[in-house]
């Protein structure tokens, strides 16, 4: 079981944590939302939770809660910048379909 970052995503997170001046890594999880059922949640971690599962990827610690790995196993988080658009992209092999707007998915 693993959640990984591309080198580009890890560098972006590392740079942002350095500018922020604090943080242990990022938390990736899922929540019930949207028309397809699930949505990703991504936030910075300043203090770990007791039930956290952690992964290290390119020097960045990725935290997740105990229920999310069932939906995120094998996910790779990438970061891209195309023109004025930039952001994270979730490459999740478990996704069966996504809603038309791309905000939610179904496993």
Secondary structure, 3 states (H helix, E strand, C coil): CCCEECHHHHHHHHHHHHHHCCCCEEEEEEEEECCCEEEEEEEEECCCCCCCEEEEECCEEEEECCCCHHHHCCCEEEEEEECCEEEEEEECCCCCEECCCCCCEEC
